[in-house]
């Protein structure tokens, strides 16, 4: 099930504001995830942020490799903060990941 039209517009607006220079293919994957049913109770800006971090972590960092090497999620997340922020900076993100950010 997809998000209602008003929510889709709000997600698109939040995505453009957060990631002005992100590649189209990445933005489309993030947009889809932010509009997923399990994100529907979150404000669009938060859904976009969480979807962005998850996408960057899995597609542009060593996160999955670290998990495969036996690191727990929190440790793997800690070790990819710099890689994540490098991608966000390249995309001219208006927010970066902080080690103290809470997720899930």
N, CA and C of each residue as an Amber inpcrd file, in Angstrom:
protein
   312
   0.8390000  -1.1770000   0.0000000   0.0000000   0.0000000   0.0000000
   0.8940000   1.2550000   0.0000000   0.5640000   2.2220000  -0.8070000
   1.3550000   3.4450000  -0.8770000   0.7420000   4.5410000  -0.0190000
   1.5480000   5.5260000   0.2440000   1.0850000   6.6400000   1.0780000
   0.0310000   7.4510000   0.3270000  -0.9060000   8.0640000   1.0630000
  -1.8840000   8.9470000   0.4200000  -1.1650000  10.0970000  -0.2920000
  -1.8300000  10.7000000  -1.2530000  -1.2230000  11.7370000  -2.0770000
  -0.6310000  12.8760000  -1.2690000  -1.3420000  13.3810000  -0.2600000
  -0.8240000  14.4680000   0.5630000   0.4570000  14.0770000   1.2740000
   0.4940000  12.8620000   1.7700000   1.7090000  12.3730000   2.4410000
   2.8400000  12.2050000   1.4350000   2.5350000  11.7000000   0.2570000
   3.5790000  11.5570000  -0.7770000   4.1970000  12.9080000  -1.1030000
   3.3480000  13.9360000  -1.2060000   3.8620000  15.2830000  -1.4840000
   4.7410000  15.7790000  -0.3420000   4.3080000  15.5390000   0.8910000
   5.0800000  15.9690000   2.0570000   6.4210000  15.2370000   2.1260000
   6.4210000  13.9630000   1.7810000   7.6630000  13.1850000   1.7510000
   8.5880000  13.7220000   0.6680000   8.0520000  13.9900000  -0.5060000
   8.8630000  14.5230000  -1.6040000   9.4820000  15.8660000  -1.2240000
   8.6910000  16.7100000  -0.5900000   9.1830000  18.0210000  -0.1650000
  10.2900000  17.8640000   0.8850000  10.0750000  16.9960000   1.8670000
  11.0680000  16.7670000   2.9180000  12.3500000  16.1770000   2.3350000
  12.2100000  15.2960000   1.3840000  13.3680000  14.6610000   0.7500000
  14.1970000  15.6820000  -0.0280000  13.5360000  16.5300000  -0.7830000
  14.2310000  17.5670000  -1.5470000  14.9320000  18.5540000  -0.6140000
  14.2790000  18.8870000   0.4980000  14.8750000  19.8230000   1.4580000
  16.0860000  19.2000000   2.1500000  15.9990000  17.9270000   2.5120000
  17.0830000  17.2600000   3.2300000  18.2700000  16.9480000   2.3300000
  17.9990000  16.4850000   1.1120000  19.0560000  15.9780000   0.2310000
  19.0260000  16.6420000  -1.1430000  19.3780000  17.9040000  -1.2210000
  19.2530000  18.6170000  -2.4950000  20.0660000  18.0330000  -3.6560000
  21.1730000  17.3670000  -3.3730000  22.0120000  16.8610000  -4.4670000
  22.1220000  15.3310000  -4.5020000  21.2250000  14.6450000  -3.8460000
  21.2680000  13.1780000  -3.8800000  20.9290000  12.6860000  -5.2870000
  21.5840000  11.6130000  -5.7230000  21.2700000  11.0420000  -7.0370000
  19.8160000  10.5710000  -7.0890000  19.2300000  10.6820000  -8.2590000
  17.8220000  10.3300000  -8.4540000  17.5230000   8.8980000  -7.9880000
  18.3700000   7.9380000  -8.3560000  18.1080000   6.5370000  -7.9960000
  18.0540000   6.3650000  -6.4800000  18.9560000   7.0320000  -5.7720000
  18.9450000   6.9540000  -4.3100000  17.7030000   7.6310000  -3.7490000
  17.3680000   8.7900000  -4.2850000  16.1890000   9.5150000  -3.7920000
  14.9220000   8.6870000  -3.9820000  14.8050000   7.9940000  -5.0910000
  13.6120000   7.1820000  -5.3380000  13.5030000   6.0390000  -4.3320000
  14.6190000   5.4030000  -4.0140000  14.5860000   4.3120000  -3.0280000
  14.2400000   4.8490000  -1.6430000  14.8020000   6.0050000  -1.2940000
  14.5100000   6.6170000  -0.0030000  13.0420000   7.0380000   0.0560000
  12.5430000   7.6250000  -1.0260000  11.1350000   8.0510000  -1.0920000
  10.2040000   6.8550000  -0.8850000  10.4960000   5.7460000  -1.5220000
   9.6780000   4.5450000  -1.3870000   9.6710000   4.0520000   0.0520000
  10.8430000   3.9950000   0.6590000  10.9350000   3.5120000   2.0410000
  10.2410000   4.4670000   3.0120000  10.3980000   5.7720000   2.8130000
   9.7600000   6.7520000   3.6970000   8.2300000   6.6670000   3.6030000
   7.7170000   6.2300000   2.4670000   6.2820000   6.1020000   2.2720000
   5.7230000   4.7440000   2.6400000   6.5680000   3.8570000   3.1350000
   6.1330000   2.5010000   3.4750000   5.1570000   2.5030000   4.6500000
   4.3460000   1.4740000   4.7140000   3.3000000   1.3620000   5.7290000
   3.8720000   1.4840000   7.1430000   5.0190000   0.8740000   7.4010000
   5.5650000   0.9060000   8.7640000   6.0630000   2.2930000   9.1770000
   6.1040000   3.2440000   8.2310000   6.5270000   4.6110000   8.5390000
   5.3370000   5.5760000   8.6330000   4.1240000   5.0850000   8.3950000
   2.9720000   5.9800000   8.2340000   2.6200000   6.7880000   9.4770000
   3.0020000   6.3200000  10.6510000   2.6680000   7.0710000  11.8610000
   3.6840000   8.1680000  12.1710000   4.7750000   8.1890000  11.4370000
   5.8220000   9.1900000  11.6650000   5.5680000  10.4360000  10.8240000
   5.9720000  11.5960000  11.3150000   5.9090000  12.7920000  10.4740000
   6.7960000  12.5750000   9.2390000   6.4240000  13.1320000   8.0930000
   7.1970000  12.9190000   6.8640000   8.6880000  13.2370000   7.0100000
   9.0340000  14.3020000   7.7230000  10.4530000  14.6520000   7.8530000
  11.2320000  13.5720000   8.5970000  10.6170000  12.9760000   9.6000000
  11.2910000  11.9190000  10.3550000  11.3610000  10.6420000   9.5280000
  10.2920000  10.3150000   8.8280000  10.2980000   9.1360000   7.9610000
  11.3940000   9.2570000   6.8990000  11.5370000  10.4310000   6.3290000
  12.5710000  10.6520000   5.3050000  13.9600000  10.5170000   5.9240000
  14.1560000  11.0840000   7.1040000  15.4700000  10.9990000   7.7530000
  15.8280000   9.5420000   8.0490000  14.9120000   8.7930000   8.6520000
  15.1890000   7.3970000   8.9780000  15.4220000   6.5610000   7.7220000
  14.6250000   6.7950000   6.6950000  14.8070000   6.0660000   5.4390000
  16.1460000   6.4210000   4.7990000  16.5410000   7.6820000   4.8950000
  17.8200000   8.1220000   4.3350000  18.9800000   7.4310000   5.0340000
  18.9660000   7.4530000   6.3590000  20.0670000   6.8480000   7.1110000
  20.1520000   5.3480000   6.8290000  19.0240000   4.6760000   6.8200000
  19.0290000   3.2360000   6.5350000  19.5590000   2.9670000   5.1300000
  19.1100000   3.7450000   4.1500000  19.5530000   3.5460000   2.7740000
  21.0530000   3.7760000   2.6440000  21.5330000   4.8890000   3.1620000
  22.9630000   5.1950000   3.0550000  23.7760000   4.1240000   3.7670000
  23.3370000   3.7440000   4.9420000  24.0600000   2.7400000   5.7250000
  24.1960000   1.4260000   4.9530000  23.1010000   0.9670000   4.3530000
  23.1330000  -0.3290000   3.6660000  23.7590000  -0.2700000   2.2760000
  23.6150000   0.8600000   1.5850000  24.0610000   0.9280000   0.1860000
  25.4170000   1.6230000  -0.0200000  25.8570000   2.4200000   0.9460000
  27.0410000   3.2420000   0.7200000  28.0950000   3.1400000   1.8190000
  27.9410000   2.1760000   2.7370000  28.9340000   2.0110000   3.8050000
  29.2700000   0.5300000   3.9730000  30.1480000   0.2500000   4.9160000
  30.5530000  -1.1280000   5.2280000  29.6550000  -1.7770000   6.2820000
  28.5020000  -1.1870000   6.5560000  27.6200000  -1.6700000   7.6250000
  27.3090000  -3.1640000   7.4960000  26.8210000  -3.5950000   6.3560000
  26.4500000  -5.0100000   6.1920000  27.6700000  -5.9270000   6.3060000
  28.8120000  -5.4530000   5.8240000  30.0630000  -6.2170000   5.9430000
  30.4210000  -6.3940000   7.4190000  30.3020000  -5.3220000   8.1980000
  30.6060000  -5.4010000   9.6250000  29.6610000  -6.3670000  10.3400000
  28.3750000  -6.3220000   9.9880000  27.4270000  -7.2730000  10.5810000
  27.8350000  -8.6980000  10.2490000  28.2620000  -8.9050000   8.9990000
  28.6940000 -10.2310000   8.5640000  29.9500000 -10.7080000   9.2730000
  30.7340000  -9.7510000   9.7590000  31.9570000 -10.1010000  10.5010000
  31.6910000 -10.3180000  11.9790000  30.4260000 -10.1890000  12.3840000
  30.0680000 -10.4920000  13.7580000  29.8380000  -9.2940000  14.6650000
  29.9620000  -8.0800000  14.1270000  29.6750000  -6.9070000  14.9530000
  28.1780000  -6.8300000  15.2320000  27.8080000  -6.3640000  16.4360000
  26.3940000  -6.1480000  16.7120000  25.9580000  -4.8600000  15.9990000
  24.6440000  -4.6540000  15.9000000  24.1130000  -3.5060000  15.1460000
  24.6410000  -2.1780000  15.6490000  24.6420000  -1.9780000  16.9650000
  25.0810000  -0.6980000  17.5070000  26.5460000  -0.4220000  17.1860000
  27.3840000  -1.4330000  17.3150000  28.8100000  -1.2520000  17.0050000
  28.9960000  -0.9650000  15.5180000  28.3250000  -1.7350000  14.6750000
  28.4460000  -1.5260000  13.2290000  27.9720000  -0.1250000  12.8600000
  26.8710000   0.3230000  13.4580000  26.3610000   1.6740000  13.1880000
  27.3790000   2.7250000  13.6020000  27.9870000   2.5340000  14.7720000
  28.9880000   3.4840000  15.2490000  30.1500000   3.5910000  14.2550000
  30.6180000   2.4580000  13.7670000  31.7860000   2.4470000  12.8880000
  31.5150000   3.0100000  11.4950000  30.2570000   3.1610000  11.1010000
  29.9700000   3.7160000   9.7630000  29.4260000   5.1430000   9.8120000
  29.4450000   5.7720000  10.9750000  28.9560000   7.1570000  11.0640000
  29.7330000   8.0690000  10.1150000  31.0590000   7.9630000  10.1040000
  31.8560000   8.8420000   9.2480000  31.5570000   8.5950000   7.7690000
  31.4610000   7.3300000   7.3630000  31.1180000   7.0170000   5.9720000
  29.7390000   7.5650000   5.6240000  28.7970000   7.4150000   6.5360000
  27.4370000   7.9120000   6.3180000  27.4510000   9.4220000   6.1180000
  28.1510000  10.1310000   6.9820000  28.2010000  11.5880000   6.8950000
  28.9530000  12.0690000   5.6560000  29.9060000  11.2900000   5.1790000
  30.6030000  11.6370000   3.9340000  29.6180000  11.6390000   2.7680000
  28.7610000  10.6220000   2.7190000  27.7440000  10.5520000   1.6660000
  26.7470000  11.7020000   1.8210000  26.2840000  11.9210000   3.0310000
  25.3210000  13.0010000   3.2720000  25.9160000  14.3580000   2.8870000
  27.1740000  14.5650000   3.1830000  27.8380000  15.8260000   2.8260000
  27.9280000  15.9740000   1.3100000  28.2620000  14.8990000   0.6250000
  28.3460000  14.9290000  -0.8420000  26.9850000  15.2680000  -1.4490000
  25.9230000  14.8360000  -0.8020000  24.5620000  15.1140000  -1.2690000
  24.0460000  16.4540000  -0.7440000  24.8940000  17.1950000  -0.0430000
  24.5650000  18.5080000   0.5340000  23.3750000  18.4150000   1.5000000
  23.3740000  17.3410000   2.2990000  22.3030000  17.1500000   3.2780000
  22.2810000  18.3040000   4.2730000  21.0920000  18.6570000   4.7150000
  20.9390000  19.7330000   5.6780000  21.0760000  19.2240000   7.1150000
  21.3370000  17.9420000   7.2590000  21.5260000  17.3280000   8.5740000
  22.5270000  16.1940000   8.4250000  23.3400000  15.9860000   9.4510000
  24.2790000  14.8700000   9.4670000  23.9480000  13.9560000  10.6340000
  24.4710000  12.7540000  10.5800000  24.2340000  11.7730000  11.6290000
  25.1620000  12.0590000  12.8030000  24.6000000  12.0510000  13.9910000
  25.3630000  12.2730000  15.2160000  25.4510000  10.9500000  15.9640000
  26.5680000  10.7030000  16.6230000  26.7560000   9.4490000  17.3530000
  25.6860000   9.2430000  18.4240000  25.0820000  10.3250000  18.8860000
  24.0710000  10.2370000  19.9410000  22.6460000  10.0970000  19.4090000
  22.4620000  10.1100000  18.0850000  21.1220000   9.9720000  17.5130000
  20.5330000   8.6220000  17.8990000  19.2800000   8.6470000  18.3140000
  18.5700000   7.4110000  18.6530000  17.8020000   6.9430000  17.4360000
  17.7970000   5.6430000  17.2210000  17.0370000   5.0670000  16.1130000
  16.1810000   3.9260000  16.6190000  15.2920000   3.4900000  15.7740000
  14.3770000   2.3660000  16.0300000  13.4540000   2.7270000  17.1510000
